């Protein structure tokens, strides 16, 4: 089997959306805990901000790494294709995170 095996490539392709999914779960879990336990909204917004910055940084790192690999000469065509795909999916995942975070930041918890 080659160094660039299919399971590794598949997990690399799925990683931006896995991070987005964890971000989505985390944001709305924080919102739910604030409502259920009566925590302060400021703490919720701080937690949401930290989770969002971490998720944005992770997806941006994956996307930039993929973009750099997509433009590399001498790499096999299938590896460059997977890198282009990951770069585009990373961009789409960043847009999805923005759509996830906007309602959480604009509305107070429990409204």
FIMAR-656294 format. One record per residue: residue number from 1; x, y negated, z negated of N, C-alpha, C in turn. Coordinates in steps of 0.02 Angstrom, whole numbers, plus 50000, padded with zeros to 5 digits. Example, Ala and Ser with C-alpha at 12.3 -4.5 7.8 and 13.67 -1.06 7.14 Angstrom:
2
@nr=1&nX=50660&nY=50284&nZ=49610&caX=50615&caY=50225&caZ=49610&cX=50660&cY=50165&cZ=49610
@nr=2&nX=50642&nY=50112&nZ=49646&caX=50684&caY=50053&caZ=49643&cX=50645&cY=49998&cZ=49606
//
This chain:
111
@nr=1&nX=50042&nY=50059&nZ=50000&caX=50000&caY=50000&caZ=50000&cX=50045&cY=49938&cZ=50000
@nr=2&nX=50024&nY=49888&nZ=50035&caX=50064&caY=49827&caZ=50041&cX=50065&cY=49788&cZ=49976
@nr=3&nX=50111&nY=49740&nZ=49973&caX=50117&caY=49697&caZ=49915&cX=50053&cY=49655&cZ=49905
@nr=4&nX=50020&nY=49639&nZ=49959&caX=49960&caY=49598&caZ=49958&cX=49900&cY=49645&cZ=49964
@nr=5&nX=49883&nY=49678&nZ=49910&caX=49831&caY=49729&caZ=49912&cX=49761&cY=49698&cZ=49911
@nr=6&nX=49713&nY=49737&nZ=49932&caX=49644&caY=49713&caZ=49936&cX=49614&cY=49693&cZ=49869
@nr=7&nX=49622&nY=49731&nZ=49815&caX=49593&caY=49709&caZ=49751&cX=49620&cY=49642&cZ=49728
@nr=8&nX=49685&nY=49631&nZ=49737&caX=49715&caY=49567&caZ=49718&cX=49686&cY=49511&cZ=49760
@nr=9&nX=49680&nY=49522&nZ=49825&caX=49653&caY=49471&caZ=49869&cX=49580&cY=49456&cZ=49853
@nr=10&nX=49541&nY=49507&nZ=49838&caX=49470&caY=49497&caZ=49821&cX=49462&cY=49458&cZ=49757
@nr=11&nX=49503&nY=49473&nZ=49707&caX=49498&caY=49436&caZ=49644&cX=49520&cY=49363&cZ=49654
@nr=12&nX=49569&nY=49352&nZ=49698&caX=49592&caY=49284&caZ=49713&cX=49536&cY=49245&cZ=49748
@nr=13&nX=49501&nY=49277&nZ=49795&caX=49447&caY=49244&caZ=49830&cX=49389&cY=49229&cZ=49783
@nr=14&nX=49375&nY=49272&nZ=49736&caX=49319&caY=49263&caZ=49690&cX=49335&cY=49216&cZ=49631
@nr=15&nX=49398&nY=49201&nZ=49620&caX=49417&caY=49164&caZ=49560&cX=49387&cY=49094&cZ=49554
@nr=16&nX=49380&nY=49053&nZ=49607&caX=49349&caY=48988&caZ=49597&cX=49276&cY=48993&cZ=49573
@nr=17&nX=49239&nY=49041&nZ=49599&caX=49169&caY=49048&caZ=49578&cX=49164&cY=49081&cZ=49510
@nr=18&nX=49212&nY=49122&nZ=49492&caX=49212&caY=49151&caZ=49424&cX=49224&cY=49095&cZ=49373
@nr=19&nX=49269&nY=49049&nZ=49388&caX=49281&caY=48992&caZ=49343&cX=49219&cY=48948&cZ=49340
@nr=20&nX=49188&nY=48935&nZ=49397&caX=49127&caY=48895&caZ=49397&cX=49072&cY=48929&cZ=49355
@nr=21&nX=49065&nY=48994&nZ=49361&caX=49015&caY=49031&caZ=49323&cX=49029&cY=49027&cZ=49248
@nr=22&nX=49092&nY=49033&nZ=49228&caX=49109&caY=49025&caZ=49158&cX=49095&cY=48954&cZ=49134
@nr=23&nX=49109&nY=48905&nZ=49177&caX=49096&caY=48835&caZ=49160&cX=49021&cY=48825&cZ=49150
@nr=24&nX=48981&nY=48850&nZ=49197&caX=48908&caY=48844&caZ=49193&cX=48883&cY=48875&cZ=49127
@nr=25&nX=48906&nY=48935&nZ=49113&caX=48885&caY=48970&caZ=49052&cX=48906&cY=48930&cZ=48990
@nr=26&nX=48967&nY=48904&nZ=48990&caX=48992&caY=48867&caZ=48932&cX=48955&cY=48802&cZ=48920
@nr=27&nX=48941&nY=48765&nZ=48974&caX=48907&caY=48701&caZ=48967&cX=48837&cY=48710&cZ=48938
@nr=28&nX=48800&nY=48756&nZ=48966&caX=48732&caY=48765&caZ=48942&cX=48728&cY=48803&cZ=48876
@nr=29&nX=48780&nY=48841&nZ=48859&caX=48784&caY=48870&caZ=48792&cX=48795&cY=48816&cZ=48740
@nr=30&nX=48838&nY=48769&nZ=48756&caX=48849&caY=48713&caZ=48710&cX=48785&cY=48673&cZ=48701
@nr=31&nX=48750&nY=48661&nZ=48756&caX=48686&caY=48624&caZ=48752&cX=48636&cY=48662&cZ=48708
@nr=32&nX=48632&nY=48727&nZ=48717&caX=48586&caY=48767&caZ=48678&cX=48603&cY=48769&cZ=48604
@nr=33&nX=48668&nY=48774&nZ=48589&caX=48689&caY=48774&caZ=48519&cX=48675&cY=48707&cZ=48485
@nr=34&nX=48683&nY=48653&nZ=48522&caX=48668&caY=48587&caZ=48494&cX=48594&cY=48582&cZ=48476
@nr=35&nX=48552&nY=48607&nZ=48520&caX=48479&caY=48606&caZ=48507&cX=48461&cY=48652&cZ=48449
@nr=36&nX=48487&nY=48712&nZ=48449&caX=48468&caY=48762&caZ=48399&cX=48495&cY=48747&cZ=48330
@nr=37&nX=48554&nY=48720&nZ=48326&caX=48586&caY=48711&caZ=48261&cX=48584&cY=48639&cZ=48236
@nr=38&nX=48560&nY=48593&nZ=48278&caX=48555&caY=48524&caZ=48258&cX=48622&cY=48487&cZ=48254
@nr=39&nX=48670&nY=48507&nZ=48295&caX=48735&caY=48474&caZ=48295&cX=48729&cY=48405&cZ=48325
@nr=40&nX=48779&nY=48364&nZ=48315&caX=48780&caY=48297&caZ=48343&cX=48792&cY=48299&cZ=48419
@nr=41&nX=48760&nY=48254&nZ=48455&caX=48767&caY=48252&caZ=48528&cX=48837&cY=48232&cZ=48548
@nr=42&nX=48871&nY=48191&nZ=48509&caX=48939&caY=48171&caZ=48525&cX=48987&cY=48230&cZ=48528
@nr=43&nX=48979&nY=48276&nZ=48481&caX=49020&caY=48336&caZ=48482&cX=49006&cY=48380&cZ=48542
@nr=44&nX=48943&nY=48382&nZ=48562&caX=48925&caY=48421&caZ=48622&cX=48957&cY=48390&cZ=48684
@nr=45&nX=48954&nY=48324&nZ=48689&caX=48984&caY=48292&caZ=48748&cX=49059&cY=48300&cZ=48749
@nr=46&nX=49090&nY=48300&nZ=48690&caX=49163&caY=48312&caZ=48687&cX=49179&cY=48383&cZ=48710
@nr=47&nX=49141&nY=48432&nZ=48687&caX=49152&caY=48500&caZ=48708&cX=49139&cY=48510&cZ=48782
@nr=48&nX=49088&nY=48478&nZ=48807&caX=49072&caY=48482&caZ=48879&cX=49129&cY=48450&cZ=48919
@nr=49&nX=49154&nY=48394&nZ=48895&caX=49209&caY=48360&caZ=48930&cX=49272&cY=48403&cZ=48933
@nr=50&nX=49290&nY=48434&nZ=48877&caX=49349&caY=48476&caZ=48874&cX=49341&cY=48537&cZ=48920
@nr=51&nX=49283&nY=48568&nZ=48917&caX=49270&caY=48627&caZ=48960&cX=49272&cY=48608&cZ=49033
@nr=52&nX=49245&nY=48550&nZ=49050&caX=49245&caY=48528&caZ=49120&cX=49315&cY=48512&cZ=49144
@nr=53&nX=49354&nY=48477&nZ=49104&caX=49422&caY=48462&caZ=49124&cX=49464&cY=48525&cZ=49134
@nr=54&nX=49455&nY=48573&nZ=49089&caX=49492&caY=48636&caZ=49096&cX=49471&cY=48674&cZ=49159
@nr=55&nX=49406&nY=48677&nZ=49172&caX=49382&caY=48712&caZ=49231&cX=49404&cY=48676&cZ=49295
@nr=56&nX=49399&nY=48609&nZ=49296&caX=49421&caY=48572&caZ=49355&cX=49496&cY=48583&cZ=49368
@nr=57&nX=49536&nY=48581&nZ=49315&caX=49608&caY=48591&caZ=49322&cX=49624&cY=48661&cZ=49350
@nr=58&nX=49590&nY=48711&nZ=49324&caX=49602&caY=48780&caZ=49347&cX=49583&cY=48788&cZ=49420
@nr=59&nX=49525&nY=48764&nZ=49440&caX=49503&caY=48771&caZ=49510&cX=49546&cY=48729&cZ=49556
@nr=60&nX=49565&nY=48669&nZ=49534&caX=49609&caY=48628&caZ=49576&cX=49677&cY=48660&cZ=49586
@nr=61&nX=49703&nY=48691&nZ=49534&caX=49767&caY=48726&caZ=49540&cX=49762&cY=48784&cZ=49589
@nr=62&nX=49709&nY=48822&nZ=49584&caX=49699&caY=48878&caZ=49631&cX=49692&cY=48852&cZ=49702
@nr=63&nX=49652&nY=48799&nZ=49711&caX=49642&caY=48771&caZ=49778&cX=49705&cY=48742&cZ=49808
@nr=64&nX=49745&nY=48707&nZ=49769&caX=49807&caY=48678&caZ=49795&cX=49858&cY=48732&cZ=49811
@nr=65&nX=49860&nY=48783&nZ=49769&caX=49905&caY=48839&caZ=49783&cX=49885&cY=48874&cZ=49848
@nr=66&nX=49819&nY=48883&nZ=49857&caX=49794&caY=48916&caZ=49918&cX=49807&cY=48873&cZ=49979
@nr=67&nX=49798&nY=48808&nZ=49973&caX=49809&caY=48763&caZ=50030&cX=49882&cY=48764&cZ=50051
@nr=68&nX=49927&nY=48766&nZ=50001&caX=49999&caY=48768&caZ=50017&cX=50016&cY=48834&cZ=50052
@nr=69&nX=49986&nY=48889&nZ=50030&caX=49999&caY=48954&caZ=50061&cX=49968&cY=48958&cZ=50130
@nr=70&nX=49912&nY=48925&nZ=50141&caX=49878&caY=48928&caZ=50207&cX=49921&cY=48895&cZ=50261
@nr=71&nX=49960&nY=48845&nZ=50242&caX=50002&caY=48811&caZ=50291&cX=50071&cY=48839&cZ=50299
@nr=72&nX=50087&nY=48892&nZ=50262&caX=50154&caY=48921&caZ=50264&cX=50165&cY=48961&cZ=50328
@nr=73&nX=50220&nY=48947&nZ=50359&caX=50239&caY=48986&caZ=50419&cX=50271&cY=49052&cZ=50397
@nr=74&nX=50264&nY=49101&nZ=50438&caX=50295&caY=49165&caZ=50424&cX=50252&cY=49212&cZ=50381
@nr=75&nX=50195&nY=49189&nZ=50358&caX=50150&caY=49233&caZ=50319&cX=50104&cY=49271&cZ=50367
@nr=76&nX=50082&nY=49330&nZ=50349&caX=50035&caY=49367&caZ=50392&cX=49970&cY=49328&cZ=50401
@nr=77&nX=49938&nY=49339&nZ=50458&caX=49877&caY=49302&caZ=50474&cX=49821&cY=49315&cZ=50423
@nr=78&nX=49816&nY=49376&nZ=50399&caX=49762&caY=49391&caZ=50351&cX=49775&cY=49356&cZ=50284
@nr=79&nX=49837&nY=49347&nZ=50265&caX=49853&caY=49311&caZ=50203&cX=49838&cY=49237&cZ=50211
@nr=80&nX=49853&nY=49209&nZ=50269&caX=49838&caY=49138&caZ=50281&cX=49763&cY=49126&cZ=50284
@nr=81&nX=49726&nY=49174&nZ=50314&caX=49653&caY=49169&caZ=50317&cX=49623&cY=49170&cZ=50246
@nr=82&nX=49647&nY=49217&nZ=50205&caX=49622&caY=49221&caZ=50136&cX=49639&cY=49157&cZ=50099
@nr=83&nX=49697&nY=49128&nZ=50112&caX=49716&caY=49066&caZ=50078&cX=49671&cY=49009&cZ=50100
@nr=84&nX=49655&nY=49004&nZ=50164&caX=49609&caY=48952&caZ=50187&cX=49540&cY=48961&cZ=50156
@nr=85&nX=49518&nY=49023&nZ=50152&caX=49453&caY=49037&caZ=50122&cX=49452&cY=49017&cZ=50048
@nr=86&nX=49504&nY=49033&nZ=50012&caX=49507&caY=49015&caZ=49941&cX=49509&cY=48939&cZ=49933
@nr=87&nX=49545&nY=48904&nZ=49976&caX=49547&caY=48832&caZ=49972&cX=49478&cY=48801&cZ=49983
@nr=88&nX=49441&nY=48827&nZ=50032&caX=49374&caY=48801&caZ=50045&cX=49326&cY=48819&cZ=49988
@nr=89&nX=49331&nY=48880&nZ=49962&caX=49288&caY=48900&caZ=49906&cX=49305&cY=48860&cZ=49843
@nr=90&nX=49367&nY=48841&nZ=49835&caX=49386&caY=48800&caZ=49778&cX=49353&cY=48732&cZ=49783
@nr=91&nX=49353&nY=48703&nZ=49842&caX=49320&caY=48639&caZ=49852&cX=49245&cY=48645&cZ=49838
@nr=92&nX=49214&nY=48697&nZ=49864&caX=49143&caY=48709&caZ=49851&cX=49129&cY=48719&cZ=49777
@nr=93&nX=49173&nY=48754&nZ=49743&caX=49165&caY=48765&caZ=49672&cX=49171&cY=48699&cZ=49632
@nr=94&nX=49215&nY=48655&nZ=49653&caX=49220&caY=48589&caZ=49620&cX=49156&cY=48549&cZ=49629
@nr=95&nX=49127&nY=48552&nZ=49689&caX=49063&caY=48518&caZ=49701&cX=49008&cY=48549&cZ=49657
@nr=96&nX=49008&nY=48615&nZ=49652&caX=48958&caY=48648&caZ=49609&cX=48966&cY=48628&cZ=49536
@nr=97&nX=49028&nY=48619&nZ=49514&caX=49039&caY=48597&caZ=49445&cX=49013&cY=48526&cZ=49433
@nr=98&nX=49020&nY=48484&nZ=49483&caX=48993&caY=48416&caZ=49476&cX=48918&cY=48419&cZ=49470
@nr=99&nX=48885&nY=48460&nZ=49511&caX=48812&caY=48467&caZ=49506&cX=48791&cY=48499&cZ=49440
@nr=100&nX=48834&nY=48539&nZ=49410&caX=48819&caY=48570&caZ=49346&cX=48825&cY=48519&cZ=49289
@nr=101&nX=48875&nY=48477&nZ=49293&caX=48891&caY=48432&caZ=49237&cX=48848&cY=48370&cZ=49236
@nr=102&nX=48825&nY=48346&nZ=49293&caX=48787&caY=48283&caZ=49295&cX=48724&cY=48285&cZ=49251
@nr=103&nX=48681&nY=48335&nZ=49256&caX=48622&caY=48335&caZ=49212&cX=48640&cY=48341&cZ=49138
@nr=104&nX=48693&nY=48379&nZ=49124&caX=48713&caY=48387&caZ=49054&cX=48738&cY=48322&cZ=49024
@nr=105&nX=48769&nY=48280&nZ=49065&caX=48794&caY=48217&caZ=49039&cX=48742&cY=48161&cZ=49040
@nr=106&nX=48695&nY=48164&nZ=49086&caX=48646&caY=48110&caZ=49091&cX=48589&cY=48117&cZ=49041
@nr=107&nX=48574&nY=48178&nZ=49022&caX=48519&caY=48189&caZ=48975&cX=48546&cY=48207&cZ=48906
@nr=108&nX=48513&nY=48183&nZ=48856&caX=48531&caY=48202&caZ=48788&cX=48511&cY=48275&cZ=48777
@nr=109&nX=48548&nY=48311&nZ=48735&caX=48529&caY=48380&caZ=48721&cX=48457&cY=48384&cZ=48693
@nr=110&nX=48423&nY=48436&nZ=48710&caX=48355&caY=48452&caZ=48685&cX=48301&cY=48407&cZ=48716
@nr=111&nX=48315&nY=48376&nZ=48772&caX=48263&caY=48335&caZ=48804&cX=48234&cY=48373&cZ=48862
//
